[in-house]
Amino acid sequence: MTQYYPPITYMVSEQEDGMLLKTILQKRMGVSRKLLSRLKLTEEGIQLNGVRVYISAAVKARDRVEIRMEQETSADILPQPMELDILYEDEDLLVLNKPPGVIVHPTHGHYTGTLANGVVDYWEKQGLKYRFRAVHRLDQDTSGVLCIAKNPYVHQHISEQMIANTVDKRYIALVHGVPAKAQGELEGPIDRDPEEPHRRIVTPSGYPSLTRYEVQERYGDWASMVGLKLETGRTHQIRVHMSSLGHALIGDTMYPQELLQPERKEEWERLDALIPRQALHAASLSLFHPIQRTEMIFKAPLPQDMSLLRSRLIQHGDDR
């Protein structure tokens, strides 16, 4: 027997009296063509006042439109017990504080130990059926807020927000040195490094990229804490932009601090040795909840390794 997720409901207004159901679904509820095609093929996918109808039907004021999506699972992801730091959860969203060192989704050579393995296990133990749908990704060694949609409708709507750049993503980084300007914009176009395709570089032929930054704390001239807002979502964008500015993230071995001041090489190496990953944390994420119809903001506290690094930077800055 087919099982469905809780229905998503829309009440037809007086102004919408006489509209086609298809118009309500696509223009008012924002159902994509792909999802609409799937709903039409399921027994209870589209209902008007509790009755299955064709999408060519006309609706009346105060009619109740419902869509019902079949429950799904991630059969290709092996459930694996994992401690999850849950920031928020409802029937539609799961928001986690991702720890550093954990890959989000299984990839070639990494089929277990990912966040997806842990989430699938968490749902399975509760008897819940969801497919793992992360609406964005974080690098393996980046910690912080990660949003997971529990059904295709929510995933579609938040993905559209990501594309439209209406999702507010804020990061915190601990970087080498102190930027000359307390705040600014980094607009260097980004693309793959032709010599090392796994890396990214700033290049005139790259994709437009914009990062806004603001210095939040200074630790002498040795290092600083920088708040960052992504206006585009290129791979490794923050790491590449901050490195190009001459203030690479502490601990970043892929985009290390450039040796513009060779006499400080030993000092920078000591800094990088204080943390085993790039000091980057996704501190907050703000989005419009497509079901609750309200703006929501999720925040993750600074992780232990970055808090410890910050304390040592404060101490070192005071000693200088």
N, C-alpha and C positions, 0 to 999 in steps of 0.2 A: 504493500500500500504506500502510495506516494505521501511523503511528509513535507509540510510547508513551514516556512518561517512565519512569524506573526504578520498579518496583513498590513500594508501601508495604505492609509485611507485618505481620501480627499472628498470634501463636501462641496457640491456644486452651488455657486452663488446665484443670486437673482440675475446678475449681469451676464452670466454664462448660460442662461436658459436657452435651449435650442442648439447649442454647440454640438459638434460631433464628439463622440467619446474619444476618438483618435486625437482630436485637438486638445482635449483635457489632459490626456495621458502625456502627450509630447510637449505641449506648450505650458501647461499649468503644473504638472507633476514632474516634468523634465525627464521622462523616460526616454532613453536613447533608442535608436532604431534597432540596434543589436538586441537590447534587452526586450524590446517590444516583440520582436520576432520570437524570442524564447518564451515569453509569456503566452503568446497566441497558441503555442503548441502544447501547453499544459492544461489539464482538465479544469483547474480552479485558478488559472493564471490571472484572468481579468474578469471582474464581476461588477455588476451594477445592481445595487440594492440586494446583494446576495445571490444574484442570478447570473450565470454565464451568458454573455452577449457578444455580438460582433462589434468591432471597434467602429463600424460605420453607423452604429445606432446614435440617435440624438438623445441628449441628456436634458433633464428638467431641473429647475431650481430645487435645492435641498436633496437631490439624489446623492447617494453614497457610492463613490467609486473606490474599488479596492483592487490592489494587485497583490498576488501571492506568489512568492518565489520558492521553488523546490529547494529543500535542504541539500547541502553538498558537503563533501569531505575532501581533504587532501590525501587521497589514497596513496600518492607517491611519496609522502613524507612520513618517515618512521617516528611514532610517538616516543619521546624520551624524557624522563623526569628531569625537571630543571626548576630552580627557584626563580620565580618571576616577581619583579617589582612592579605591581600594578598601580598606575596612577589614577585610572578611571575605567569603568566598564558599565555598559548597558546592553540592551538587546541588539544594538547596531554597531557599537564601537568597542574596541579594546585598546587602551593607551598604556604603553609600558615605558619604564625607565630602563633603557637598554644599557647593560654593563659594557665596559670596554673589553676588547678581545673576543667578542662573539659576533659571528657572521649572521646576518639577518635571515637569509634563505639558502637552502642547500644549493651547492654549485658543484661542478666537476671536481672531484677530489675531496669535497667537504659535504658528505651526505648526512652526517650526524653532528651533534654538538652545536647546531644552529638555533637561533631564537625560534624559528618555525617548528623545529622538533619539540621544543619545550611547550610552545603554545598549543600544538595539536594534542600533546599528552594532557595538558591542563583541561582542554575541552572534553577530551575522551573520558577522563575520570569523572566528569560531571554528567556524562551521557548526552553531551551536546554535539551537534553536527554542524560544523562550519568549515569552510575552505579558507586556508590562510591567504589573506589578501593585504599585504602591507601597502599602504597608499604612498609611501615614500621609503627611501633607504638611507641608512647611515653606514659609513665605512666601518670595517671590522673593529678598528681601534678608536672609533668615536663613540662616546657615551651619550645618553640623554633620551629625550622624548621621541617615541616612535608610535605612530598611529596605524591600527589594523582595522579594516572594515570587515564586518561579519556577513555581508551579503552584497551581491553585485550592484544593487541600486545605490547603496551608500558609497561603495567603492567608486562607482561612476561619478557621483556628484562631488566627492572630495577630490578625485583626480582632475575633474574640470576646474575646481578651485585652484589646484596646483598650477594647471596650465595657464589660467587667467591671472595668476600671481596675486590672488586674494588671501592666500594662506600666509600668515605672518610667522616666519621661522627665525628665531633668535638663538645665537650661539655665544659661548664664552671661550676665549682662547688665552693661554699664557704664552707670550712671545718673547723672543730675544730683543733686547733693547727697548727703546721708547720711540714711537713714531713722532716725527717733527711736528705734525699737526695733530691736535687733540681729537679731531674727528675729520672724516673725509669720505670720499668715494673712490673705489678702485674699479676701473672700467676696462681693463685689459682683456681683449678677446682670447678665448681659450680653445685649444685643440690638442690632439694627441702629439706627443713628441715622435717625430718620424724615426728617430734612432732608438727610442725605447717606448714602444706603443702603450705599455701599461702606465706610463707617466703622462702628465699633461703639462703644457707650456703656454705662456702668453705669446701669441703670434698674431701679426696683422691679418692673417688669413683665417683666424679662428672664429668661433661663435661668440656673438655679443654676450658679455658677462658683466654683471654689476654687483659689487659687494659694498655695503656701507659699514663703516667702523667707527668706534668711539673708545678712546682710552678711558678705562674705569679706575685703574690703580697703577701707580708707578712704584717700582722698587729700585730706588736710585736711578742710575742709567743702565742698570744691568738687565732689567726685564720689566714687563708690564702686563696687566690684564686688559684685554680688549673685548668689548662687546661688539657683535657682528650681526648684521641683518642681510639675508640673502634676497636679492631681487631677481636672480636667475638661479637655476639649479644645475650648473655644470659639475661633472665629476671632479672631485678634489678642489672645488672652486676656492674655498677659503684658504686652503693650504697653499695653492698656487699664487693667489693674489697677495697674501701676506709675505710669502717668500720674495715675490717680485718687488714688494715695497722695501725689502731689506730687513724685514722683521719676521723671520720664519717662526713657525710654532716650535716651542721647546719639545724636544723628543722626537721630532719628525725626521726620520732617516731617509724618506723618499724625496723630501724637499728641504734639505738642510740649510742652515744659515750660511749665506755666501761669505767667503773669506775676504770681505772688503777691507777688513782691518786684521791682518795676519797676527798682529801682536795680541789680539784677544782670542785667538783660536783655543788656547787652553781653557780660558774662562768659559767659552761657549760649550766646549766638550764636557766640562764639569756640570753645566746646566742640563745638557741632554741626558746625562747619566742619572739624573734625579727622578726620571719617570720613563717607564718602558714603552711608551707610545706617544703619539702626538697629543699635546695637551689641548684637546678640543672637546667641547661638551655642548650638545643641543639642549639649551636651557629652557626654551619654551616654544610652544606651537599654538597658534590661534587659528580657529577655523569656524565655519558656519555649519552647525549640525543639521543635516538635511531632513531629519525626521523631527527633531525637537524644535526646529526652526528658530534657533537662537545661536548667538556667537558664544563660543566656548574657548577657554584658554587653559592649557595644560603646562605645568611647570615641573622640572626635575631639579633637585638640589645638586650642587657641585659634588661630584663623586669623591670618594676618600683619597684617591691618589692625587687628584688635582688640588684638593684642600690641603693635603700635606705639602705638596709642592709650593702652594701659595704661602703657607706658613714659613717655609724655609726661605722663600724669596723676600718676605717681609723682614725676616731676621737678618738676612744678608744685606738687604738695602739699608737697614738701620745701622749695620756695622761698618758700612763703607764711609 
